Amino acid sequence: MSYGELLPSVESGIDTAKKLVCEGRRPVILLEHADRMHDSTYVLREVLGRKLPWTAVPYLSIPMPPPRLSPQVLARQ
């Protein structure tokens, strides 16, 4: 199974979210996963392009990366 088969596109995800809201099922949360926040604007771009009202596009940030774990530490877990 490919990545595309597991997860919907941004466009189809927003279409589904809009349908759920129209059915009165809310809140609806869409998660955009990216390893670099400055590259993670696909949902925001689509939301702005569609001029969707009452929409928030939050971003999570970890200011410091976790320390690198040694093989010995990992072996103890």
C-alpha positions as CSV (number, residue, x, y, z in Angstrom):
1,M,0.0,0.0,0.0
2,S,1.4,3.4,-0.9
3,Y,1.5,6.6,1.1
4,G,-1.1,8.1,-1.3
5,E,-3.5,5.2,-0.6
6,L,-3.2,5.7,3.2
7,L,-3.7,9.4,3.4
8,P,-6.0,11.7,1.5
9,S,-4.7,14.7,-0.4
10,V,-5.0,18.2,1.2
11,E,-7.8,19.0,-1.2
12,S,-9.9,15.9,-0.4
13,G,-9.2,16.2,3.3
14,I,-10.6,19.7,3.3
15,D,-13.6,18.6,1.1
16,T,-14.3,15.9,3.7
17,A,-14.0,18.3,6.6
18,K,-16.4,20.8,4.9
19,K,-18.9,18.0,4.4
20,L,-18.7,17.0,8.1
21,V,-19.2,20.6,9.2
22,C,-22.2,20.9,6.9
23,E,-23.6,17.8,8.6
24,G,-23.2,19.5,12.0
25,R,-20.3,17.2,13.0
26,R,-17.7,19.5,14.5
27,P,-15.1,20.4,15.4
28,V,-13.1,18.9,12.6
29,I,-9.3,18.7,12.9
30,L,-7.0,18.2,10.0
31,L,-3.4,17.2,10.7
32,E,-0.6,18.2,8.4
33,H,2.6,16.4,9.2
34,A,5.9,17.8,8.1
35,D,9.4,17.6,9.5
36,R,10.1,21.3,8.8
37,M,7.5,23.9,9.9
38,H,8.5,26.4,7.3
39,D,7.6,23.8,4.6
40,S,4.3,22.9,6.3
41,T,1.9,25.4,4.6
42,Y,-0.1,23.2,2.3
43,V,-3.3,23.1,4.5
44,L,-2.9,26.9,5.2
45,R,-2.5,27.6,1.5
46,E,-5.7,25.6,0.6
47,V,-7.7,27.1,3.5
48,L,-6.8,30.7,2.4
49,G,-7.4,29.9,-1.3
50,R,-10.9,28.6,-0.5
51,K,-11.6,31.6,1.9
52,L,-12.9,29.2,4.6
53,P,-14.5,31.0,7.5
54,W,-13.9,30.0,11.2
55,T,-10.8,28.0,10.4
56,A,-7.6,27.8,12.5
57,V,-4.4,26.3,11.2
58,P,-2.2,25.6,14.2
59,Y,1.4,24.6,14.2
60,L,3.3,22.7,16.8
61,S,6.9,23.5,17.4
62,I,9.7,21.9,19.5
63,P,12.2,24.7,20.0
64,M,15.1,22.4,20.8
65,P,15.5,18.9,19.3
66,P,15.7,16.0,21.7
67,P,19.2,14.9,22.7
68,R,20.7,12.2,20.7
69,L,20.4,8.9,22.5
70,S,23.3,6.5,22.6
71,P,22.8,2.8,21.7
72,Q,23.3,2.0,25.4
73,V,20.4,4.2,26.5
74,L,18.2,2.8,23.8
75,A,19.0,-0.7,24.9
76,R,17.8,0.0,28.4
77,Q,14.4,1.0,27.2
